[in-house]
């Protein structure tokens, strides 16, 4: 069974926080995710934000931003008009749209060019292909809202992604619904429980039938989210976080140790200093490409591709 694990992500940042943005009493977030062709499974909240687990990935709602991450054949860009039903365009500071290259692009309803054309009708912006088109890469769209000037960032804003293909078969087998374990036990056995060290973490996760797994985790004002497609023909895991990390290299090593992918893409989007990775934390992997693109307003997107060295050697033979 094939499934398109790589996600598409729409992030909308407001100029000012809105206390009424959070919550779903009026069903606004049900409507938003439905317009993206997915649905809400469950949600958790803390004093800083709300986290929704979707049938296809995740939605995070802060007073000043919305982060919609979806996979499969979903279409998060189509959620933008629905969001504009309760957010005035003049309130928007930035819009980011990111999409990784797909395993089965022919199964998508449209491509990145069509998606950005639709968004450009509402918010004209710029787009990039970051990486090599024939290999793992991401497409990126960015625009600033009305009357938004470029200024020195008052708040550091960084998102880190680890996008992994061809994970360990032993690990993949854990994420089938016939394993007969609770998600709490699954987090422990897989090692997910130990990826992020914090005094208190709120977990919300789901094991799909017949296979597949999604997790949202809240760590004070930050989140991390994991989505797993375990089928051997399309195995894929994404890890994403906006937590202010003291040692991102150590986190990367723990994620790689957990899933043992044969190749992965490391992406950082930030308006502050880029993340420096120490080579000892990527031992066994060979970096095949590194790209940094300035997208404007102090933001840069940094991408690195890595292959497991044994796999890389076989490709060269």
C-alpha angles and dihedrals in degrees: 000000000000125000131174104236102172110099140226117218131202117189123183119190121195128216091231132018117258117210091203096055095085124073132051104229091126092044093244094141091048087056093046095052092041089057087054088053098250136091141225116260099178143328144214131196141196132178092281108043149342123251121203122195109214135200083247109032129299152319124202121191122194126172088257105030147033122210116190116184119181138167139189114041094330121131114214093173087067089062092067096083090049091052089051089061089077103019119064114226089234089064094061121101101176141359121201124187121183131179129177121217111270134233091220107027092162089068093060119099091229142352133249093267092058091045094052091046088059092048092045089061088064102028118013110220146147131270136204141187105218116197129011117322093220092052138038110318143144133233116221134194124186135176137167120223130242116310093356110151125202108252140159106283114253092194125040110237117192133161122187123199131187110192111190133191131191099017125193111293091221090056093042091057090062091067099065119107092233091068089094097218135120120249088249091059090042092056090051098045094046095046095241088122090066102044097092121035114212136139092242130017125177109213128197115175142156136202110212127216123275090003145327134087139219130188136184118190128187120209105179105289094350134076139201123197133191129194122185131195103184103181110121094228092057108012112169139157129191124197119186133173141168093193115131097246124204092198113021092167090060091049090052091052092050092050092049091047089051098052105018096210121192090222136007143179120224114204129181123183111189147150091209136054116324120254113261115216121205113224093228089067092059097044112154092031130094120214108231101179141007125191134171122191127186107219098180142265091061095303124130131183115215120193133184128178122206133187126196103255097234089054091046091052091051091052091054095049 
